[in-house]
Amino acid sequence: MERGFNRLKQWRRIATRYDKYALTYLGGVLLACAVIHARVGTHNLGDTP
């Protein structure tokens, strides 16, 4: 879980809370999560049930 937050913090717009509106910020977080998930893939989850 902590690694996920650290990856998310690498996105400057999210780490600095640059956006004015909460909905725009949430959209940025979701976009960053989708990109991170696409890059990392699910190969790290192979050992979980």
BELSUL-V259298 format. One line per field, one symbol per residue. ss: DSSP state (~ for helix, > for strand, _ for the rest). phi: phi as a letter, one per 20 degrees, with the letter a starting at -180 (. if undefined). burial: # if it has 16 or more other ideal C-beta (glycine too) atoms within 10 Angstrom, else .. A space follows every 10 residues. Layout:
ss = ???
phi = ???
burial = ???
This chain:
ss = _~~~~~~~~_ _~~~~_____ _~~~~~~~~~ ~~~~~~~~~~ __~~~____
phi = .fffffffff effefelffe dfffffffff ffffffffff mdffefeef
burial = ......#... #..#...... .......#.. .#........ .........
